[in-house]
Amino acid sequence: MNFPLYIAKRYLFAKSGNNAINIITIIASIGVILGTAALFIILSGFSGLRTFNYALLDSSDPDIKITATEGKSFFYENAIKNVVLSSTDIVAFSKVIEERVFIKNGEKQQIAFIKGVDDTYTNVVPLDDAIQVGTWLQKEYTNTSVIGNGLAYKLAAGVESFGEYLEILVPKKGTGFINPARSFRSIKTQIVGTYFGTEEFENKYVFVSNFQAQQLVNYKKNQFTGIEIKLRSEINAANFAVSIQEKLGSQYKVKTKAQLNELFYKVINTENFVSYLIFTLIVIIAMFNVVGSIIMMIIDKKKNLKTLLSVGATLSEIKNIFVLQGFLLTIISMTVGLFLSVIIVIIQQKFQIFMITSSIPYPVELRGSNFLIVITTITVLGFLAAKVASSRISAGFIDK
């Protein structure tokens, strides 16, 4: 057996005659266990939140969205129709109309966006799966709408308000004198469903049929503000966007889901990274206990070290004894911390103890990448802590 490793194991597992050193070692071990567990649980929590938020985006945004480069709208003519219909990478597409509007329910008023959609919209964006109360728009029913939970709360409106119409208004275009009484176009709709999603999404859209939207904004039958596309699962959205942009030319803008939510993605990734740094700092603080524990052990074993040096052990081998001792202490504590944190994560997944709201459990996710991050972080920090502590050993120190 490797000589430094053999002695390191003896020093680590054998009870010291000095009770203070035993206590310090236990405290150091507990610090690493708690630091490891906290780091892994936080990373698992952010992995769960990322997956949860991405799932919400899947219910609100398409894989690809095509809009006009200039102006708000364009006509669905052969130039764009042929490109969309000829692509075998497209599973489904939907023509949509978006416009900023003024909505009223009784005395309550809000600024929002109307979104006109066709019958194929839920094949592109599965928003019908995000309906919390009521149903999605039905073809056989006219003058109906679906509204976000956030808007429904602000307007005190919902599916239960049957017979009370949601009024949607948009300013008329024109120049010169405007008669306030005739300055808005409006439609009245019955709310048939409310949906959930990200906070911004819930407070942004009122969904109606394309026919209603065209009436409201005075668009022609083949005039729309965008085309939303669902791609086959194996297709890379970024590559597809570049390809279709070349075919359509500069007259149109083509954006992926990531580009449509660029700020959202940046915020999620930044929060994850900052949390990792904060909890790594906590682990570093815990590693000071490991340094202190090893230094105390070095002082306690000073006479033994002199004996080892006398029987032929080199100074380098003696240093390696305490490097390995600190490293073993870290590895064992890390293993215990990972075991405990995995149990906690599994309990949360199974029993949903911690909740975001009364109906939404805090999402956590076990990922191999999180194991790798934690193991690498703790191992490197433990090795550095052991190296720092063992650097106190010198021939002069042993001979004193």
N, C-alpha and C positions, 0 to 999 in steps of 0.2 A: 504493500500500500504506500502511496505517496506520503512521505514523512510529514510535511507541513499540514496536509489534509487530516492525517491521523491525529496529530496534536490539536488541531483546530476543533475537531469533533469532540475530543475529550474535554477541552476547555468550555465548549458551548453547552454540552449536555451534563457535565459533572457539576454538582452543586458546589459553589464556592464557600470557603470558610467565612468569608465576609458577607454577612447577610445584606448589607447595603448594595453590594454589587449584584446580588440575585434580584433584588427589587428593581434596580436600575435596568437590568437586562429584561425583566418582565415588562416594565413600562415601555422600553424601546420596542419590544415585540408587539405590544398592544397598539402603540402608535403607528407602526407599519401596517398592522392588520386593519385598523380603522381607516388609515389613509388609502390603502388599496381598495377596500370595500367602497369607500365614498367615491373614489375616482371611477370605479367600474359602474356603480349605480348611476352616477351622473351621466356617463357616456351612454349607458343603456337607455336612460331617460330621454336624452337628446336624440338617440337613434329612433326611439319610438315616436317622439314628437315630429321628427323629420318625415318619417313614413306616414304619420297621421296627417300632417299638413300637405304632403304631396298627394295623398288620397283626396283631400279636399280640393286641391287644384285640378285633379282629374275630373272632378264633378263640376268644375266651373270654367275650365279653359280647354280648347282643342289642342291637338298636336301641332297643327299649323293654322295660321290665320292670314288671309290675303285681304289687304285693304288698298284703297287708292292712294297714290303718292300725293296728288293734288286734289283738294276738295274733299268733301265728306263721302261722296257716293260715286258709283260707277254703274254702267249698264252691263248686265249679264248677257254678253253677245258672243259671237263665234270665236273671237280672239282668245277669250279666257275659257269659254265653254269647252273648246276642243282640247286645251291643255289639261283641264281637270278630268274630263271624261276619258281621255286616252291613257291616263296613268294607271298602271296595274298595282302601284304601291298604295293607292287610296282605297280604304275600306268603305268609307262613306263621306259625304260632304253636305253642308247645309248653308243656304243663303240667309244672311241675317241683316237686320236693320237696327242700328243703335243711334239714339239721339238723347241729348240732355232734355229733361222735362220737369214740369212742375206738377206734383201730385197732391190731391186733396181728399181727405176723408172727413166729412163734416167740417168741424172748425180747425182740424189739425192739417198742417201743410208741410211738405218736404220737397227738397230738390233731389232728383234721382235721375236714373237713365232708363229709358224704355228699350227693350230688346225684342224686336220682332223676329220670330223663328218659324221655320216650316215644319212639316210633319216628320222629316228625317233628323231633326236636331238631336234627339236623344240617342240616335245611333252614333253621333259624333261626340257628344258630351252627355254622359249618363246622369243628367240632373234629375231625372225622374226617380233615381235611387236615393236622392237627397231630400225628397219630399218628406217633411215631418208631419204635417197635417194636411188632409185633403188629397187631391190628385193632381197629376200633370195636365196640361192643356189637352182637351179632347176635340177632335176634328168636328164632331157633330154639334158641338156647342159653340155659339158665337159670343162675342163681347165678354170674354172671360180673361182672367189674368192669374199669374202665379207671382208671389212676392216674397222677398227675403224676410227671415225672422226679425232682423234688425229694423227694417222699414215697418214691418207689421206692428212691432212694439211701439215705435215712435208715432205711428199714425193711429194706434189703438184700433187696428183693423185686422181682419182675419177671415178664415172660412166660416166661423160661427156667425159672422155679421151678414147673414143671408138677407138679401133685399136692400142692403146698403151698398151703393155703388162707389167704387173708387174712380174719381175723376182725374184724368190725365190731360194736361194742357201743354202746348208748345207755342211759342210766339210765331206769328205769321211773318214771313219775309216781306219787305217792302221799304219804300222811301217816302219822304214827305210827311204830311200830317197823319198821325195814327189815332184812330178812334179807340180809346181804351176798352170800350165795350165790345169791339170787334177785333182786337189785337191778338187773340189766341184762337187756335184750333183746339178742339177738345173731343175726347171720347170718354164714355163711361163704361166701366167693366165690373163684372162680379168676380171677386177673389175666390178661386176654387182650390188653391193650394199655397202652402208656405214651405220654403226650403231652408236648409241650414248649410253653412259653409264657413269660409274665413270671415272675419269681422267685416272687412272691406266689401267682400262679395255680398254678404247679407244686407248691407246698407246701400247697395248700389243699384240693383236691377229690379225692374218690373217686367216680367215676360208676358208677351201677348203674341198673337198670330201675325205673320207678315202682312196679311190683308189689313188688319187693324192699324198696324204701324204705318203702312203706306197711306192709309186714309188720313192718319194724324199728321204726318210730315209732308203730305201732298207729293208722294213719289209715284212714278209710273210703275206699271206691272212688273217690269224686268229691271227695276232700279233698286240697288242694295248698297249697304255700306261695307259689307265684308262677306267673305266665304270662309267658313270654318271646316277643317279637314281632319278626319281620323285616319291614321296610317296603320298599315299592318304592323304587328308587334315587333317584328324583326328588323324593321326599317329604321335607319338612323335619321332622326328628324332634322338635325343640322345639315347633313349632306343632302337630304331631300329639298330643304329650303333653298340651298344654293342652286340646285339643279332646276327647280321650278322658277326661281327668280330669273335665271338666264333665259328661260323660255318665254316668260311673260314680259321681260324688259323693264325699263325704268318707270313705266306707267303705273306699276303696282309695287306695293311693299309686301314682302313675305317674312313672317316672323314665327319662330318656334315658341312652344310653351315656356321654355326657359327665358327667352328674350321678352316675352310678354310679362313675365314675373321676375325680371332681373333683380330688382331691389329686394323682393321677398326671399329669393335664393341667397343673396348676399347676407341678409340679416340672419337667416337660419344658420348658415355656415360660420358667420362671425361669432354668433352666440355660442355655438358649439366649441369653437377654438378658444374663446375667452374663458369659458367654463373649465376647459381642460387646463389652461394656464393657471387659473385660480386654485384648482384642486391639486395640481402638480406642486404649487407653492406650499400647500398644506403638507404634502408628502415630504417635501424638502425639509420643512420644519421638523417633521417627525424623524427624519434621518439624523438630525442633530442629537437625538436621543441615542441612536445607534453609535454615532461617533463618541458620545460621552461614555456609553457602556463599554466600548472597546478600549478606550483610554483608561478607564478604571480597571479593567481586566489586565491591561499591560502593567499598570502600577502594582496591582496585587500579585502578579506573576513575575515580578522583577527578579527574585532570587532564582526561580526556575529557568528564566531566560539566561541568567549567568551560567547556570549548570549546562544548559543546552549548548551555549557558546563554547564552554570548556571541553565538551565531549566531541566537538567537531562540527556542529551546526554553523552554517554561515549566517551573516547578518541578513542577507537576502531571504534565506529560508525562514528565519524568525519573523521577518516582516510579513512573509507570505502566510504564516500561521494566522495572524490577526486579520489579514485581508480576507482569507478564506472563512474565518470565524464570522466576521461581519457579513460576508456574502451569504453564508449559510443561514445566518439569523434572518437576513432579508428575504431569502428565497422561501424559507419555511413560513415566515409570517405572511408573505405575499400569497402563498398557497392557501393558507387558512382564510385570509381576507377574501380571496377570489371565491372560495367555497361558500363562505357566508353570504357574499353579495349575490352569487348565482341563486342561492336558495331564496333570498329576498325578492329578486327579480321574478323568479318563477311563481312565488306566492302572489305577487302583484298581478301577474298575468292570469293566474287561476281564480283568485278570489277578489280581485279589484278593490283592494282596501283603500287606496288613495284615489280620490276623485277630483277631476277638474270642475265638473258641475255635478248636479244630482244624477244626471243620466250618462255622463261621459267619464269613464275611468282614465286615470293618468296612464298614457301609453308607455310601455317599456318593451325593449326588444333585445334579445340575446344575439350578438353578432361576433363572428370570428375576428373581425378587424378590431373590435373593442378589447378582446382578450389580448391580441397582439400588441396594441398600444399600451395597455396597462402593464403587461409582462415586460416589455421593452423599457418603459419608463422606470418602473420600480427596480428592475435589475441593474440598469445603468446607474441610477441614483444610489442604490445600495453598494455597488462596487466602488463608486467614487467616495462614498462616506467611509468605507473600510480603508481605502487607500489613504485618505486624509488622516484617519486615526493612526494607522500603522506608520505613517511618516514621522511620528514622534519618536520612534525607536532608533537609537544610534548606539554605537559602541561606548561612547562616553556615558550615555544614560544607563546602560546595563552595568557598567563597571562602578558606578557611584555607590 
